[in-house]
Amino acid sequence: MRIDPLHIEIPKDAIDKLVEQYKCSPEDAVRAYLAAKNESENAFQGTLDDMLGEPATSETVKPSIHTPLEIKNHLDKYVIGQEDYKKRLSIAAAYHFALVQTLNKSPDKAAKVKRFRKKNTIISGPSGSGKTYCVEILGDLLEVPTLIIDATDYTEAGYVGKSADDMIRELIQMAPGASKHDKADFVEKNGGLIFIDEIDKKAKDGKVIGHDISREGFQRAVLKLIERKHISVEDPMSPAGQIQELLSHQRGQGQAKSKGVISTENVLFVLGGSFQRMGDDLEGIVRKRLERGADRFREDGSFTIRGFNTNDAKSDKKHYNYYREADADDYIRFGLIPELVGRAPVRTYVNALSKNDLIRIMTKTEDSIIDQYKLEFSLFGIDLTFTEDALMWIAEQAENHKTGARALISVFENTLTDFQFEMPGTNFRKLNITREMCQSPKDWTLKMLARSPFVDFIGKFRSDHGIELNFTEQAEREIEKYAQDNGMPLSAALGKLLQGAAALNYMNWQEPFTITEEAVDNPKYFDELYVKWHKEKMEKQTRKEES
């Protein structure tokens, strides 16, 4: 083994002294220094243990065993819909962790089951539908180390970036224990859960010729972890890992399994993704297969004979979820390697969230986003409530975003921003959000504070650009008429009609500027004003140079 001194921080003076004293090479001095330091630290700890006894440590609680129904009922409290996913995930987790504990407690049963077949799972479906969130809730219930990672952050071992093996080391860090080896022992005895999100981004690309390290290489690295692999607890490239390897060689351990290695056999893997991309997304692959007929047995035992399907008999499946029909071959056609698909025998899906689902998420879950906003406003003594119409409007906007439950936060923030900023510190103690307030929150905030949208716009423009604005009565009436005719808030109409007014700042305008009816009616008013100003400026410059 070769240790590069540039990669380990040690005192240079100490190495120089060893080289001078023992007439050895710098590399030999580094080896001896690291080994001696490790031995001295062990001796120091041993002396403390002899004099004071073993360190007091809290007893690690073993994870509880839950039935599939108990897990499913818990998930129902936080995740709306997605029945098939929650059911299959509950079964996989319940039996996996029960079996892990049983095999550890009963050597006779472990002897019969040399290598149990894990219920690794592939989950597909649109973004924001609860794939990741389900696993988060599951990990909290099971009290086992649960790691959720993004596949795009990792690559094949030996290349720049995180390797697949790093997932296991990150999982170990999440386990209880006084030391890294105690944590690793907990994972090996009780198991762990790893959710690899965006696995579809690692699917093979048919356009790439040869070995694709960022995609197929990563899949094969994950395959080794899923099957069974012994991973070093310490990163082999870290100083601690190099010290451990050095000491193992010095003690004659060689490649033998040591305390610093953990098996991945008891780790349950869930592979998730939207499986969407231009041209050949998973739903498209499934739809084409179903439309042309398969002429073969399917996984559920059914058999489709080509020739009996006609275009006239096709039903309207505009909102049909084709993810539910995806089989192993479809995932392979998408770009997952056959071996990886085969090691994930459980395949399930999630549905896109509808408006009704989003309303239930806001009102029926135990960690409703509404409760969070109520808490935030209550910190400033304001009681926040929503009408049914307001929640319906929020759900409609979120559904249009096509990003699932994640869109709810964006809609809430856009709706409540002005209220969040203006209400705290006022005399308002109750705030009931209606549909009308959601549609024009800025105007309603100003109305509640008895402030004119025109005055508010003038104040903001003054703060942004240092220029005082005035409005003629005709201009105000014209803006109000525009807002009414287009069904938009008055503050939004001001921002749209006068978006070009910022040109005054670039013209170094110093005097108050009056917004007239002409400035409102002509969309190019401020552009023309700027061009005129710039032309006059250039003419003055020319005359100055000529004189």
C-alpha positions in Angstrom: 0.0 0.0 0.0 1.2 3.5 -0.8 0.2 6.4 1.3 0.5 9.8 -0.3 1.5 12.4 2.4 -0.2 15.1 0.4 -3.6 13.6 1.1 -3.1 13.3 4.9 -2.7 16.3 7.3 0.3 15.5 9.6 2.9 17.8 11.1 5.8 18.2 8.6 8.2 18.9 11.4 7.4 15.5 13.0 8.1 13.7 9.7 11.3 15.6 9.1 12.5 14.7 12.6 11.8 11.0 12.0 13.6 11.0 8.7 16.6 12.6 10.4 16.6 10.3 13.4 16.0 7.0 11.7 17.6 7.8 8.3 14.4 6.5 6.5 12.4 7.7 3.6 9.6 10.3 4.1 7.0 7.6 3.1 8.3 5.1 5.7 8.2 7.9 8.2 4.6 8.7 7.4 3.6 5.0 7.8 5.4 4.7 11.1 3.9 8.0 12.4 0.3 7.0 11.6 0.7 3.5 13.0 2.3 4.8 16.2 -0.3 7.5 16.7 -3.1 5.0 16.3 -1.5 2.6 18.8 -0.9 5.4 21.3 -4.6 6.5 21.1 -5.7 2.9 21.7 -3.3 2.6 24.7 -4.6 5.9 26.1 -8.2 4.7 25.9 -7.2 1.4 27.4 -5.6 3.0 30.4 -8.8 5.1 31.0 -10.9 2.0 30.8 -8.7 0.1 33.3 -8.8 3.0 35.8 -12.4 4.2 35.4 -14.2 1.2 33.9 -16.2 1.0 30.6 -17.7 4.3 29.4 -21.3 4.7 30.3 -23.4 4.4 27.2 -27.2 4.5 26.7 -28.7 1.2 25.7 -29.6 1.1 22.0 -33.3 0.4 21.5 -34.1 -2.2 18.8 -36.5 -1.2 16.1 -40.1 -2.4 16.7 -41.7 -5.0 14.4 -44.9 -3.8 12.7 -47.4 -5.7 10.6 -48.1 -4.6 7.0 -51.6 -3.4 8.1 -50.1 -1.3 11.0 -47.6 0.3 8.6 -50.3 1.0 6.0 -52.6 2.6 8.6 -49.7 4.9 9.7 -48.9 5.9 6.1 -52.6 6.7 5.6 -52.4 9.5 8.2 -49.8 11.4 6.1 -50.2 10.3 2.5 -53.4 10.7 0.6 -54.3 8.0 -2.0 -51.6 5.9 -3.6 -53.1 2.7 -2.2 -51.2 0.2 -4.3 -47.8 1.9 -3.4 -48.5 2.1 0.3 -49.7 -1.5 0.4 -46.7 -3.0 -1.4 -44.3 -0.8 0.5 -45.9 -1.9 3.8 -45.5 -5.6 2.9 -41.9 -5.2 1.8 -40.8 -3.3 4.9 -42.8 -5.4 7.4 -41.5 -8.8 6.2 -38.0 -7.6 5.5 -37.2 -6.1 8.9 -39.1 -8.9 10.8 -37.0 -11.5 8.9 -33.7 -9.6 9.6 -34.4 -9.6 13.4 -35.5 -13.2 13.4 -32.5 -14.5 11.5 -30.2 -12.6 13.9 -31.9 -14.0 17.0 -32.3 -17.6 15.7 -29.1 -19.2 14.4 -31.1 -22.4 13.5 -33.4 -20.5 11.2 -30.5 -18.5 9.8 -28.8 -21.8 8.9 -31.9 -22.7 6.8 -32.0 -19.4 5.0 -28.5 -18.7 3.8 -29.5 -15.7 1.7 -33.1 -14.5 1.9 -34.7 -12.9 -1.1 -35.3 -9.2 -0.3 -38.5 -7.4 -1.4 -36.6 -4.6 -3.1 -39.0 -2.3 -4.9 -39.2 -0.1 -8.0 -41.7 2.7 -7.8 -42.7 4.8 -10.8 -45.0 7.8 -11.2 -45.2 11.5 -11.7 -43.2 13.9 -9.6 -44.7 15.2 -6.4 -47.1 12.3 -5.9 -45.6 11.0 -2.6 -42.9 8.5 -3.6 -40.2 10.0 -1.4 -42.5 11.2 1.3 -43.9 7.7 1.9 -40.4 6.4 2.6 -39.7 9.3 5.0 -42.8 8.5 7.0 -42.0 4.8 6.9 -38.5 5.4 8.2 -39.8 7.4 11.2 -42.2 4.6 12.1 -39.8 1.7 11.8 -37.0 3.6 13.6 -34.3 2.1 11.3 -31.7 4.1 9.5 -33.3 5.5 6.4 -31.3 7.2 3.7 -32.9 9.1 0.8 -30.5 10.0 -1.9 -30.7 11.5 -5.4 -29.1 9.1 -8.0 -27.7 12.0 -10.0 -25.3 12.8 -7.2 -23.5 9.4 -7.6 -21.4 7.7 -10.2 -19.5 4.4 -10.7 -16.7 3.7 -8.2 -13.3 4.9 -9.4 -14.6 8.1 -11.0 -15.0 11.6 -9.8 -18.0 12.1 -7.6 -19.7 10.0 -4.9 -19.6 6.2 -5.4 -22.5 3.8 -4.8 -20.5 2.4 -1.8 -20.8 5.9 -0.1 -24.5 5.3 0.3 -23.8 2.5 2.8 -21.4 4.7 4.7 -24.0 7.5 4.8 -26.6 5.1 6.0 -24.3 4.0 8.8 -23.9 7.6 10.0 -27.7 7.7 10.6 -27.7 4.7 12.9 -27.5 5.0 16.8 -24.2 4.2 18.4 -21.2 5.7 20.2 -18.8 5.0 17.4 -18.8 4.4 13.7 -18.3 0.6 14.3 -21.2 0.6 16.8 -23.4 2.2 14.1 -22.3 -0.3 11.5 -23.1 -3.1 13.9 -26.6 -1.7 14.4 -27.3 -1.6 10.7 -25.9 -5.1 10.2 -28.1 -6.5 13.0 -31.3 -4.5 12.4 -31.1 -3.6 8.8 -31.6 -0.2 7.0 -33.6 1.4 4.2 -32.2 3.2 1.2 -34.4 5.1 -1.2 -32.6 5.9 -4.5 -34.6 8.7 -6.1 -34.3 9.7 -9.8 -33.1 6.2 -10.7 -34.6 6.9 -14.1 -31.9 9.5 -14.7 -29.4 6.7 -14.6 -31.2 4.6 -17.3 -29.1 3.7 -20.3 -29.3 6.1 -23.2 -29.5 4.4 -26.5 -27.6 7.2 -28.1 -24.4 6.5 -26.1 -22.0 4.0 -27.6 -19.9 1.9 -25.2 -19.8 1.9 -21.4 -21.7 4.8 -19.8 -20.1 5.3 -16.4 -22.6 7.8 -15.2 -25.6 5.6 -16.0 -25.1 1.9 -16.7 -22.0 1.9 -14.5 -23.9 3.3 -11.6 -26.7 0.8 -12.1 -24.2 -2.1 -11.9 -22.7 -0.6 -8.8 -26.1 -0.5 -7.2 -26.8 -4.0 -8.3 -23.8 -5.2 -6.3 -25.1 -3.5 -3.2 -28.5 -5.0 -3.6 -27.2 -8.5 -4.2 -24.7 -8.7 -1.3 -21.5 -6.8 -0.9 -19.1 -6.1 1.9 -18.4 -2.4 2.3 -15.6 -0.8 4.3 -17.0 1.3 7.1 -14.3 3.8 6.6 -13.8 5.5 3.2 -10.7 3.8 1.7 -9.6 7.2 0.3 -9.8 8.9 3.7 -6.9 9.2 6.2 -8.8 7.0 8.7 -9.4 4.4 6.0 -5.8 4.4 5.0 -4.7 4.0 8.6 -7.1 1.0 9.1 -5.8 -0.7 6.0 -2.2 -0.1 7.0 -2.7 -1.6 10.4 -4.6 -4.6 9.0 -1.7 -5.4 6.7 0.8 -4.9 9.5 -1.2 -7.4 11.7 -1.4 -9.9 8.9 -5.1 -9.5 8.3 -4.6 -8.9 4.6 -7.9 -9.1 2.8 -9.7 -11.0 5.5 -13.0 -9.6 6.7 -12.5 -7.4 9.8 -14.6 -5.4 12.1 -14.4 -2.5 9.7 -16.5 -4.1 7.1 -20.3 -4.3 6.8 -22.5 -6.5 4.6 -25.4 -5.0 2.6 -27.5 -8.1 2.8 -29.9 -6.6 5.4 -30.5 -3.3 3.6 -33.8 -2.9 1.8 -33.6 -0.9 -1.4 -36.4 1.2 -3.0 -35.7 2.6 -6.5 -38.0 5.5 -7.5 -38.4 7.8 -10.4 -40.8 9.5 -12.8 -39.4 7.6 -15.8 -40.2 10.5 -18.0 -38.0 11.8 -20.9 -38.3 13.1 -24.4 -39.4 10.6 -26.9 -39.6 7.3 -25.0 -40.9 7.7 -21.5 -42.2 4.7 -19.6 -45.8 5.5 -20.1 -45.3 5.8 -23.8 -43.5 2.4 -23.9 -46.3 0.7 -22.0 -49.0 2.4 -24.1 -47.5 1.3 -27.4 -47.1 -2.3 -26.1 -50.7 -2.5 -25.0 -52.1 -0.9 -28.2 -50.2 -3.3 -30.5 -50.8 -6.4 -28.3 -48.0 -8.4 -26.8 -48.6 -11.9 -28.2 -47.1 -13.4 -25.1 -47.8 -14.3 -21.5 -47.7 -11.3 -19.1 -46.5 -11.3 -15.5 -50.0 -11.6 -14.1 -50.6 -14.8 -16.2 -52.9 -13.2 -18.8 -52.3 -13.6 -22.5 -52.9 -11.1 -25.3 -53.3 -12.3 -28.9 -52.4 -9.8 -31.6 -55.1 -9.1 -34.1 -58.1 -8.8 -31.9 -57.5 -5.2 -31.0 -59.1 -2.6 -33.3 -58.8 1.2 -33.4 -62.6 1.4 -33.1 -62.6 -0.5 -29.9 -60.0 1.7 -28.2 -61.4 3.5 -25.2 -60.6 7.1 -24.3 -57.6 6.7 -21.9 -56.5 10.3 -21.7 -56.3 10.2 -17.9 -55.3 6.5 -17.7 -52.2 5.7 -15.6 -50.0 3.5 -17.7 -47.5 3.2 -14.9 -49.7 0.5 -13.3 -49.3 -1.7 -16.4 -45.5 -1.5 -16.5 -43.7 -4.9 -16.4 -40.1 -5.9 -16.2 -39.5 -5.7 -20.0 -40.9 -2.1 -20.0 -38.4 -1.0 -17.4 -35.6 -2.7 -19.4 -36.7 -1.0 -22.6 -36.6 2.3 -20.8 -33.0 1.7 -19.9 -32.6 -0.1 -16.6 -30.3 -3.2 -16.9 -32.1 -6.6 -16.7 -30.1 -7.7 -13.6 -31.2 -4.6 -11.6 -34.9 -5.0 -12.6 -34.7 -8.7 -11.6 -33.3 -7.9 -8.2 -36.3 -5.6 -7.5 -39.2 -8.0 -7.7 -41.8 -5.6 -6.3 -43.0 -3.1 -8.8 -45.6 -0.5 -8.0 -46.7 3.0 -9.0 -48.3 6.3 -7.9 -51.1 8.3 -9.5 -51.0 12.0 -10.4 -52.7 14.0 -7.8 -56.1 15.5 -8.6 -57.7 18.6 -7.2 -59.7 16.5 -4.8 -56.5 14.8 -3.6 -54.8 18.1 -3.0 -57.8 19.3 -0.9 -57.6 16.2 1.2 -53.8 16.6 1.6 -54.5 20.1 3.0 -57.4 19.1 5.3 -57.1 15.4 6.1 -53.4 14.7 6.8 -51.8 14.9 10.3 -49.0 17.2 9.0 -51.2 19.5 6.9 -49.5 22.5 5.4 -52.4 24.6 6.7 -51.4 23.8 10.2 -47.9 25.1 9.6 -49.1 28.4 8.2 -51.6 28.7 11.1 -48.6 28.3 13.5 -46.5 30.8 11.7 -49.2 33.5 11.9 -50.0 32.6 15.5 -46.4 33.5 16.4 -47.5 37.1 15.8 -50.9 36.8 17.5 -52.9 36.3 14.3 -55.6 33.5 14.0 -55.4 32.3 10.4 -58.4 30.5 8.7 -59.4 29.6 5.2 -62.8 29.3 3.6 -63.7 26.2 1.5 -63.7 28.3 -1.6 -60.2 29.5 -0.9 -58.9 26.0 -0.5 -60.6 25.0 -3.7 -58.9 27.9 -5.5 -55.5 26.9 -4.1 -56.0 23.3 -5.1 -57.0 24.4 -8.6 -53.8 26.5 -9.0 -51.6 23.7 -7.6 -53.2 21.1 -10.0 -52.4 23.4 -13.0 -48.7 23.4 -12.0 -48.5 19.7 -12.7 -45.9 19.1 -10.0 -48.1 17.3 -7.4 -48.2 18.3 -3.8 -45.0 20.4 -4.1 -47.0 23.0 -6.0 -49.2 23.6 -2.8 -46.3 25.3 -1.1 -45.6 27.6 -4.1 -49.3 28.6 -4.3 -49.6 29.2 -0.6 -46.5 31.4 -0.6 -47.7 33.5 -3.5 -51.1 33.9 -1.9 -49.9 34.7 1.6 -46.7 36.7 1.0 -48.3 40.2 1.3 -50.3 39.1 4.4 -47.2 37.6 6.0 -45.3 40.8 5.5 -47.9 43.4 6.4 -50.1 41.9 9.0 -47.7 41.2 11.9 -47.4 44.2 14.2 -50.8 45.5 13.3 -54.1 45.4 15.3 -55.4 42.5 13.2 -55.9 39.4 15.3 -57.9 37.3 12.8 -57.3 36.7 9.2 -59.9 34.7 7.2 -58.6 34.0 3.7 -61.4 33.9 1.0 -61.2 33.0 -2.7 -61.4 36.7 -3.6 -58.4 37.4 -1.3 -56.4 34.6 -3.0 -57.1 36.0 -6.4 -55.8 39.5 -5.5 -53.9 39.3 -2.2 -52.0 42.5 -2.7 -55.1 44.6 -3.2 -56.8 43.0 -0.2 -53.8 43.6 2.0 -53.8 47.3 1.1 -57.5 47.5 1.5 -57.3 46.1 5.0 -54.6 48.6 5.9 -56.6 51.4 4.3 -53.9 52.1 1.8 -54.4 52.9 -1.9 -52.6 50.7 -4.5 -51.5 53.9 -6.2 -49.9 55.1 -3.0 -48.3 51.7 -2.4 -46.9 51.7 -6.0 -45.5 55.2 -5.6 -43.8 54.3 -2.3 -42.2 51.1 -3.8 -41.0 52.9 -6.9 -39.5 55.6 -4.7 -37.7 53.0 -2.7 -36.5 51.1 -5.7 -35.4 54.0 -7.9 -35.4 57.1 -5.8 -37.9 58.9 -8.1 -41.2 60.4 -7.0 -44.2 59.6 -9.1 -47.5 61.4 -9.4 -50.7 60.3 -11.2 -53.2 62.4 -13.0 -56.9 61.6 -12.3 -57.4 60.5 -15.9 -54.4 58.1 -15.6 -55.8 56.6 -12.4 -59.2 56.1 -14.0 -57.6 54.5 -17.1 -55.7 52.0 -14.9 -58.7 51.1 -12.9 -60.7 50.5 -16.1 -57.9 48.3 -17.5 -57.9 46.2 -14.3 -61.7 45.8 -14.3 -61.9 44.9 -18.0 -59.1 42.3 -17.7 -60.3 40.9 -14.4 -57.0 41.5 -12.7 -56.0 43.1 -9.3 -55.3 46.8 -9.5 -51.8 46.4 -8.1 -51.1 43.9 -10.9 -52.5 46.3 -13.5 -50.2 49.0 -12.2 -47.2 46.7 -12.4 -48.0 45.6 -16.0 -48.9 49.0 -17.5 -46.0 50.8 -15.9 -43.3 48.2 -16.1 -41.3 50.4 -18.5 -41.2 53.3 -15.9 -37.9 51.9 -14.6 -36.3 53.5 -17.7 -36.5 56.8 -15.7 -33.8 55.5 -13.4 -31.4 54.9 -16.3 -32.1 58.5 -17.6 -30.9 59.9 -14.3 -34.3 61.5 -13.7 -34.2 63.7 -10.7 -37.5 65.6 -10.7 -40.9 64.2 -9.8 -42.5 62.5 -12.8 -46.2 62.7 -13.6 -47.9 59.6 -15.0 -50.4 60.8 -17.6 -53.1 59.0 -19.6 -50.7 58.9 -22.5 -48.1 57.0 -20.4 -50.8 54.4 -19.6 -52.3 54.0 -23.0 -49.0 53.8 -25.0 -47.1 50.5 -24.2 -43.9 52.1 -25.8 -44.2 55.4 -24.0 -41.2 55.0 -21.8 -39.1 53.3 -24.5 -39.7 56.3 -26.8 -38.9 58.7 -23.9 -35.6 56.9 -23.3 -34.7 57.0 -27.0 -35.5 60.7 -27.2 -33.3 61.3 -24.1 -30.5 59.2 -25.4 -30.6 61.0 -28.8 -30.5 64.4 -27.1 -27.6 63.3 -25.0 -25.6 62.2 -28.0 -26.3 65.4 -29.8 -25.0 67.4 -26.8 -21.9 65.3 -26.7 -21.3 65.9 -30.4 -21.7 69.6 -30.1 -19.4 69.6 -27.1 -16.7 67.7 -29.0 -17.0 70.0 -32.1 -16.6 73.1 -29.9 
